[in-house]
């Protein structure tokens, strides 16, 4: 009675060993391919960055006047003005290897700087909009809720237009669009979300689909 069990154990052991060897071989191939691509990227010559899709911050079109005298809001305005003098490019979802292959290894520090500026910008826009949507108590008397909501909507719309992948920005903008009966703007939001390369894309698309259905 023990022999069939022993035979099955041997077969299982053989299959497990074969599976592990196959997996190890695939992993080795993946690692080899990665380092080969990395070596190719590191040897890629510098290319012109003239035609990058640089982000311009339209300070004149953003609601800088809404609660602009409050220190909490002015702090964001100052950071925006500072960023407007820097080069900003959206590289969310691109690896350093991809950037080096596309634009040359010598440019990687510059490209990383441009990408950090973009991350700082979309984070700043998200926080600014959130601040505008807060209950300001006495400060709200200086600026009606309606005006603050419209201002936040403009800030978030700009963030999405430049490729923000912050889920909360989409959530707040969708909520405002639905509140003001602007469901017709949701398809355009989905188009922007389809172009996102980062891990937040599925979640953003899911919330947009839910908003359309609802």
C-alpha positions, 0 to 999 in steps of 0.5 A: 500500500505504501508503494503507490504513495512513494511513487506519487511522491517521486513524480511530484518531486520530479515535477517540482524540480522541473518547475523550479529549474524552468522558473530559475531559467526564466528568471535568469533570462529576465535578469540577463535581458534587464542588464543587457538593456541597461548596458545599452541605455548607459551607452546611449549618446546625449540627445536634444531635449528641445522637443520635450513636452514641457509643462507651462504653468498659466499663473494668469489663468489660475484662481490666484485671487481666491483667498489669496491673502490668507497665509495658507493659500499664499504659500501655495502661490509662492511655490507655484511661482517658483516652479513656473521658472523651472522646466517641468515634464511628465515622465510618470510611469517611465523607468530610468532605463527607458529615459536613457534609451530615448534621450541619452544616458548623459541627460538622466539627471536633467530628466529626473529633475524635470520629473521631480518638478512635475511630481511637485507640481501635481502634488501642490495643485492637489493640496491647493484644491483640497485647501480651497474645498475645506470649511474655512469658518470665518475665512469663508465669509471672505469668499463664498463656498461657491467661488471656492468650489469653482476655483478648486475645479479650475485647479484640478482641471489643470492638474488633470490636463497636464497628466496628473496621476493622483487619484484624489485629484480625479475623485474631487474633480469628478465630484465637482462635475457631478455636483454642477451637472457637468457629466458631459466632461467625464468622457474627456477625463477618461481620455486623459486617464487612459494615457496614464502610465503609472499604477494608479491608472486602473483605480482612476478608470474604475472611479470614472466608470462608476461615475458614468454609470451612476 
